[in-house]
Amino acid sequence: MTNAKAVRKPPVHMIDSEADALTDLAIGVEKRMPQVSELLLREIGRATIHKERHVPRDVVTMNSEVDFVDAANGAVRSVRLVYPSDADIATGRISILTPVGAGLIGLRAGSAILWPDRDGQERALTIRAVLQPPRAA
């Protein structure tokens, strides 16, 4: 689905426990990474919060594999969204504490968002597909 129109604030869905952990993480880096902290806290604040079992499988959550198109250069990227300690760009694992990571969390396949990059330039990110890790029983 590459024809989704990017909007500033498409609906966002989050797992309750992840929203709590991400809030703590964002507050913890507020002084060191004010831009990303603010972006992430804003997304958490407007998210619809769910128990894990009620979050649709096509929603980007932590440890999801996400295929998306970056309209700035037309590149299709496939990444796994992870916590900072697990980030490794060489293996496609991007941190939630990057502008792109904070922009992807909570979006659904087919949605698009206008989102600032590290330089403050707005770009459209369009989610093509989401693959979830296995959920705990």
N, C-alpha and C positions, 0 to 999 in steps of 0.2 A: 504494500500500500504506500506508494510514493507520492500520491496526489493529495495527501492530507494538507489542509491549509494550516500553516503555523499560526498559533494564537499566543498571546502573552501568557495567559493563565488557563491552560486546559485543565480538566479535572485531574486531581491527584488522589491516589489511594495508597494507604500504608498499613502495614502490620503494626498492631499496638506495641509489641515489644521492641520492634525495630525503631519506631518513632521515638520511644523513650531513650533507647541507646544512642540514636542519632542526635537527639536534643542534647544529651550529655556531652557527646563528642563535639558538637558545634559550639557549645558554651565553653568547652575546654580549650578551643583554639581561637576564641574570639579575638584575643589581643595579637596573636601571631598571624592569623589568616582572617582578617575582618570581612573581606568581600565574600569568601566562601561561607563563612559562618553565618553571615546575614542572609545570603541566598538560601542556604539549607534550612535555617530557622523559619524563614518566610514560607517555604514549601511545606514544612511540617505543620506550620500553623494553619494552613488552608486545606490540608489533606483531610479526606474522609478516612477515619481510623477504623480498622477491622481486626477481628481475631484472625489469626493466620489461616485457619481453615475456610474463612469466608472471602479471602482476597482472590479475585479472579486470576487464573493461571497466566493471563496475558498482561499482567501488571509487573512492571520492573520493581523487584525487591532486591535486597542484599543477596549477593551470590547468583543473581540471574545472569544468564548470557543474553546480551542485547545486540541485535543488528539494527543499526540506524544509519540514516543518511545525514551528512553534514552539508547543508546547502551552501556554506561558504566556499567549498571546493568541490562539491558533488561526490565526495568520497563516501563509500559505504564502509562502515566499520563494524566489526564484531568484537565486543568486549565483555568481560565479566565484571560486574560492579562489586567491589569488595571494600572492606575496612582498610585503613591506611597501612596497617602492619602486613597485610597480604598483597599489597599493590606491587605490580611488576609489569611495567608497560611493555617490556620485551615479550611477555607471554600473554598480553592482552588483558591483564587484570588492572583496571583503573580504580583509583581511590574515590570513595564518596566525597572526599575533601578536595576535589578538583571542581572547577566550574561545570565541566561536562557531567561529571558524576552526580553533582547536586541537581543538575537539570534533568537527568534521566529518571531519578528515583520517583516511583509512584505513577509514571505515565503508562498508558496502555498501548499495545500494538495498534498501529494506525493513527495514533495521535502525533501532533507536532507542537513544538514550543519555540518561541522566540526567546533566546537566552544569551546572556553576555559571556564572552570568552575571557581569558586572563587579561587581555588588553582592554576590556570593556566594550569591544565591538559586538554588536548583536548579530546572532546567527540563528538560522532555523535548524532545529534537530527534529527529524522525523523517525519515529520508531517503526521499523519494518516487522520485527519478530522478537518474541521473548521466549526463552527457554528456561524453565525453573529447575533448580536442583531438587532432588527428591525431598519431600517433606517428611518430618518425623511423624510417627503414628500417634 
